[in-house]
Protein backbone atom coordinates (compact mmCIF):
# COMPACT_ATOMS: atom_id res chain seq x y z
CA UNK A 1 0.00 0.00 0.00
CA UNK A 2 2.84 2.41 0.80
CA UNK A 3 4.38 1.96 -2.64
CA UNK A 4 0.98 2.44 -4.27
CA UNK A 5 0.55 5.68 -2.33
CA UNK A 6 3.99 7.12 -3.07
CA UNK A 7 4.94 5.71 -6.47
CA UNK A 8 1.56 5.21 -8.14
CA UNK A 9 -0.25 8.38 -6.98
CA UNK A 10 -2.58 6.57 -4.53
CA UNK A 11 -3.84 4.15 -7.17
CA UNK A 12 -4.63 1.32 -4.74
CA UNK A 13 -5.27 -2.21 -5.92
CA UNK A 14 -5.34 -5.36 -3.82
CA UNK A 15 -3.07 -4.06 -1.08
CA UNK A 16 -4.53 -6.00 1.84
CA UNK A 17 -2.05 -8.65 2.88
CA UNK A 18 -3.39 -11.45 5.02
CA UNK A 19 -1.07 -14.17 6.13
CA UNK A 20 -0.26 -16.60 8.87
CA UNK A 21 0.12 -15.59 12.50
CA UNK A 22 3.91 -15.22 12.43
CA UNK A 23 4.28 -15.46 16.21
CA UNK A 24 2.40 -18.77 16.30
CA UNK A 25 4.36 -20.04 13.30
CA UNK A 26 7.66 -19.28 15.03
CA UNK A 27 6.45 -20.94 18.23
CA UNK A 28 5.62 -24.08 16.23
CA UNK A 29 9.29 -24.27 15.19
CA UNK A 30 10.69 -23.41 18.62
CA UNK A 31 11.70 -19.87 17.66
CA UNK A 32 10.95 -17.22 20.29
CA UNK A 33 8.62 -14.52 18.98
CA UNK A 34 6.80 -11.46 20.26
CA UNK A 35 4.13 -9.12 18.96
CA UNK A 36 4.03 -5.36 19.60
CA UNK A 37 0.70 -3.65 18.92
CA UNK A 38 1.31 -0.33 20.70
CA UNK A 39 4.32 2.02 20.68
CA UNK A 40 4.85 1.59 24.42
CA UNK A 41 5.44 -2.16 23.89
CA UNK A 42 8.31 -1.74 21.42
CA UNK A 43 11.21 -1.22 23.86
CA UNK A 44 10.16 -4.17 26.00
CA UNK A 45 9.82 -6.69 23.18
CA UNK A 46 13.11 -5.57 21.63
CA UNK A 47 14.83 -6.04 25.00
CA UNK A 48 13.34 -9.53 25.32
CA UNK A 49 14.25 -10.51 21.76
CA UNK A 50 17.85 -9.42 22.30
CA UNK A 51 18.12 -11.94 25.13
CA UNK A 52 17.30 -14.81 22.76
CA UNK A 53 20.36 -17.02 22.17
CA UNK A 54 19.47 -17.60 18.51
CA UNK A 55 16.96 -16.38 15.95
CA UNK A 56 13.95 -14.44 17.19
CA UNK A 57 11.08 -12.57 15.59
CA UNK A 58 9.16 -9.45 16.54
CA UNK A 59 5.87 -8.87 14.74
CA UNK A 60 5.25 -5.10 14.80
CA UNK A 61 1.56 -4.43 14.13
CA UNK A 62 1.02 -1.05 12.45
CA UNK A 63 -2.07 0.86 11.45
CA UNK A 64 -2.60 0.11 7.75
CA UNK A 65 -2.37 3.84 6.93
CA UNK A 66 1.03 4.14 8.67
CA UNK A 67 3.98 4.29 6.30
CA UNK A 68 7.39 2.88 7.22
CA UNK A 69 10.64 4.74 6.53
CA UNK A 70 13.33 4.62 5.32
CA UNK A 71 12.27 2.87 2.12
CA UNK A 72 14.09 1.89 -1.03
CA UNK A 73 12.53 2.75 -4.37
CA UNK A 74 12.73 0.28 -7.25
CA UNK A 75 15.85 0.65 -9.35
CA UNK A 76 17.46 3.14 -6.94
CA UNK A 77 20.59 2.89 -4.81
CA UNK A 78 21.15 3.42 -1.10
CA UNK A 79 21.96 7.09 -1.68
CA UNK A 80 18.42 7.56 -3.06
CA UNK A 81 16.69 6.15 0.03
CA UNK A 82 13.39 7.88 0.94
CA UNK A 83 13.72 8.91 4.58
CA UNK A 84 10.29 10.44 5.15
CA UNK A 85 6.92 11.21 3.64
CA UNK A 86 7.03 13.19 0.38
CA UNK A 87 5.93 16.78 0.77
Buried (B, 14 or more C-beta within 10 A) or exposed (E): BBEBBBEEEEEEEEEEEEEEEBBEBBEEEEBBBBBBEEEEBEEEBBEEBEEEEEEBBBBBEEEEEEBEEEBEEEEEEEEEEBEEEEE
